[in-house]
């Protein structure tokens, strides 16, 4: 990873020597471990996902799980804990679970989206999930393996699960019922979209961290939430043109100068995280990952502006 843009060179935090190479090495190692962990599960419970005609989707799942493993490593280290084999497995499974849940929310039409949210609400209140196809079977198997590793009745963990589900419900409502945004002033409409993006990813990273490092002090959770929010803004910038073609409204595809807006957001979040996180290995890994992600999604935005692309395009 090279600091190849003026945006990155002026950030309020700069990576120490050797950190970019270390993150590149971790990404390669975790990518291999992700494949080794998930491939047997996919082939056993949802073999169609590993078929040749689903190669792009499968690659996207592996890359998202790699991203979650890197983020999980950083957040565990922020808490001063060791990112051992058990925690790596949980992070990998969490990435797979997020990928499958996102597909239920985004890829099969409004009726399937509403049905998934309703059935997941039943799962959270009764423990029952009605499985209707192979993809849902894989999702439930992965989810059960995650829950088996932690006491899901722990108040903080339970709250994290419910808050993420509520954020997903709000995000879906904005997408499927756009009329609720039509009457709002432009600034208010963008504020609603910005909060939806912040909450959906912020609560996802809070949940991941609660699974991996329940010892993390509460005062640091707001900073972990901020890191998750920044990931979502970066993601939405990378997918800006694909989202517009798919008719999906996001904060980042509604602003007039998205690159400049993202730079302002990134600078603010980097300053807050650099100042607030404890000065340990986790801080450097988390900020280093965010910088890497920021640069690659700037590349993705430019590439899709030039030649098009889809939400399935894989950028490391």
Number of C-alpha atoms within 10 A of each C-alpha: 14 9 15 9 10 8 17 19 11 11 16 16 18 17 14 9 8 8 16 19 12 14 18 15 12 16 19 14 12 22 22 13 19 25 18 11 15 19 17 12 14 20 14 12 18 19 15 16 21 16 12 9 10 11 13 14 19 20 17 19 24 24 23 24 27 27 21 25 29 23 25 28 26 25 29 26 21 26 22 16 18 13 19 11 9 11 20 21 20 25 28 30 25 25 25 26 22 19 21 19 19 13 14 20 22 15 10 10 11 15 10 14 20 17 13 18 19 12 15 18 17 14 13 14 9 9 9 12 16 13 13 8 9 16 20 19 16 23 21 18 15 24 17 12 14 19 12 11 14 15 11 15 9 12 10 16 20 15 17 21 19 16 19 20 19 17 21 22 19 14 20 19 13 18 19 15 10 13 10 12 16 10 10 12 10 12 9 12 16 20 13 17 19 18 14 23 25 22 23 23 24 26 27 24 26 27 24 24 27 23 25 26 22 18 13 19 10 10 10 16 18 14 19 23 22 23 26 24 25 25 22 21 23 26 21 23 26 29 25 26 23 22 18 13 11 10 10 16 17 24 21 26 20 16 15 9 10 17 18 12 15 20 16 13 14 24 17 14 19 21 13 15 21 18 12 14 19 15 11 13 16 22 20 22 23 25 22 22 22 20 21 19 20 24 19 18 19 19 14 23 23 17 14 18 15 9 7 12 16 14 15 14 15 15 13 17
